[in-house]
């Protein structure tokens, strides 16, 4: 099991790399979401690991306070970790605190950006993002 210190180091290294490489959250298109909904999880591989880095022009969504913002489902699996999706990355598809990658794929919405913000040995935290300009346009 990774210590909290090690996980923070991994997250900080990912943020530094994301900043240098100018990574941004992956916005799924409607065709990609259709592929996910058909049970093929390959599009999930496009989600970058950006750690605690928030790229310029982006904002992270708080899934607790912005219920159903941009069509993101707000359900029991999200409530326990309100600012992100807590997803099993072991591939074992067990039932536990972390949702399966299949369950996460069901919650992905087109037009919303997603990025890994923390990673442990068997789980990842995926944040939901949107371009800051999208909020201004909606207002």
C-alpha positions as CSV (number, residue, x, y, z in Angstrom):
1,X,0.0,0.0,0.0
2,X,1.3,3.5,-0.9
3,X,1.7,6.0,1.9
4,X,0.0,9.3,1.7
5,X,3.4,11.0,1.3
6,X,4.1,8.8,-1.7
7,X,0.7,9.5,-3.3
8,X,1.2,13.2,-2.8
9,X,4.7,13.0,-4.5
10,X,3.1,11.1,-7.4
11,X,0.4,13.7,-7.7
12,X,2.8,16.6,-7.6
13,X,5.1,15.0,-10.2
14,X,2.1,14.4,-12.5
15,X,1.1,18.1,-12.0
16,X,4.6,19.3,-12.9
17,X,4.6,17.1,-16.0
18,X,1.1,18.2,-17.0
19,X,2.1,21.8,-16.6
20,X,5.3,21.4,-18.7
21,X,3.4,19.4,-21.4
22,X,0.4,21.7,-21.3
23,X,-2.0,18.8,-20.7
24,X,-5.7,19.6,-20.4
25,X,-8.7,17.5,-19.3
26,X,-10.1,15.2,-22.0
27,X,-13.5,16.3,-23.3
28,X,-15.4,13.3,-24.6
29,X,-17.3,13.7,-27.8
30,X,-20.7,12.2,-28.3
31,X,-19.3,9.4,-30.5
32,X,-16.8,8.5,-27.7
33,X,-19.6,8.4,-25.2
34,X,-21.5,6.1,-27.5
35,X,-18.5,3.8,-27.6
36,X,-18.4,3.8,-23.8
37,X,-22.1,3.1,-23.6
38,X,-21.7,0.1,-25.8
39,X,-19.4,-1.4,-23.2
40,X,-16.0,-0.6,-24.8
41,X,-13.8,1.2,-22.3
42,X,-10.9,2.1,-24.7
43,X,-11.8,5.8,-24.8
44,X,-11.1,6.1,-21.0
45,X,-7.4,5.7,-21.9
46,X,-7.5,9.3,-23.2
47,X,-8.0,10.7,-19.7
48,X,-4.7,12.4,-18.7
49,X,-3.1,12.4,-15.3
50,X,-2.7,16.1,-14.3
51,X,-2.5,15.8,-10.5
52,X,-3.5,19.0,-8.7
53,X,-2.7,21.1,-11.8
54,X,-5.6,23.1,-13.1
55,X,-4.8,24.4,-16.6
56,X,-5.3,28.1,-17.5
57,X,-8.8,28.6,-18.8
58,X,-10.3,25.6,-17.0
59,X,-12.2,25.2,-13.8
60,X,-12.8,22.1,-11.8
61,X,-16.4,21.2,-11.1
62,X,-17.5,20.4,-7.5
63,X,-19.9,17.5,-7.9
64,X,-21.5,18.2,-4.6
65,X,-22.4,21.8,-5.0
66,X,-23.0,21.8,-8.7
67,X,-25.5,19.0,-8.9
68,X,-26.2,18.0,-12.4
69,X,-24.0,20.7,-13.8
70,X,-23.4,20.0,-17.5
71,X,-25.5,16.8,-17.1
72,X,-23.1,15.1,-14.7
73,X,-25.0,12.5,-12.8
74,X,-25.1,13.1,-9.0
75,X,-25.7,9.8,-7.3
76,X,-24.7,7.8,-4.2
77,X,-21.3,6.8,-5.7
78,X,-20.4,10.5,-6.1
79,X,-21.7,11.7,-2.8
80,X,-19.0,10.0,-0.7
81,X,-16.3,11.9,-2.6
82,X,-18.1,15.0,-3.7
83,X,-15.3,16.7,-5.7
84,X,-14.4,13.8,-7.9
85,X,-15.1,10.3,-9.0
86,X,-13.4,7.6,-7.0
87,X,-12.7,4.8,-9.5
88,X,-11.2,1.3,-9.1
89,X,-8.2,1.0,-11.4
90,X,-7.3,-2.6,-10.6
91,X,-9.5,-4.0,-13.3
92,X,-11.0,-6.5,-10.8
93,X,-14.4,-4.8,-11.0
94,X,-15.1,-5.5,-7.3
95,X,-17.9,-3.8,-5.4
96,X,-16.5,-1.5,-2.8
97,X,-16.0,2.2,-2.1
98,X,-14.5,2.9,-5.5
99,X,-16.8,2.6,-8.5
100,X,-15.8,0.3,-11.3
101,X,-14.4,1.7,-14.5
102,X,-17.6,0.4,-16.2
103,X,-19.8,2.4,-13.8
104,X,-17.6,5.5,-14.3
105,X,-18.0,5.1,-18.1
106,X,-21.8,5.2,-17.6
107,X,-21.5,8.6,-15.9
108,X,-19.2,10.2,-18.6
109,X,-21.0,13.0,-20.4
110,X,-20.1,14.6,-23.7
111,X,-18.7,18.1,-23.5
112,X,-17.3,17.7,-20.0
113,X,-13.6,17.4,-19.4
114,X,-12.1,14.6,-17.3
115,X,-8.6,14.2,-15.8
116,X,-7.0,12.0,-13.2
117,X,-6.2,14.1,-10.2
118,X,-4.9,11.5,-7.8
119,X,-3.7,7.9,-8.1
120,X,-3.1,5.1,-5.6
121,X,-2.2,1.5,-6.2
122,X,-5.7,0.3,-6.9
123,X,-7.9,3.5,-7.2
124,X,-7.8,6.8,-9.0
125,X,-9.6,10.0,-8.5
126,X,-11.0,11.6,-11.6
127,X,-12.0,15.2,-11.6
128,X,-14.6,16.8,-13.9
129,X,-13.7,20.1,-15.6
130,X,-15.0,22.6,-18.0
131,X,-13.5,25.5,-19.8
132,X,-14.1,28.6,-17.8
133,X,-15.5,30.2,-20.9
134,X,-18.3,27.6,-20.9
135,X,-19.6,28.9,-17.6
136,X,-19.6,32.5,-18.8
137,X,-21.5,31.6,-22.0
138,X,-24.1,29.7,-20.0
139,X,-24.7,32.7,-17.7
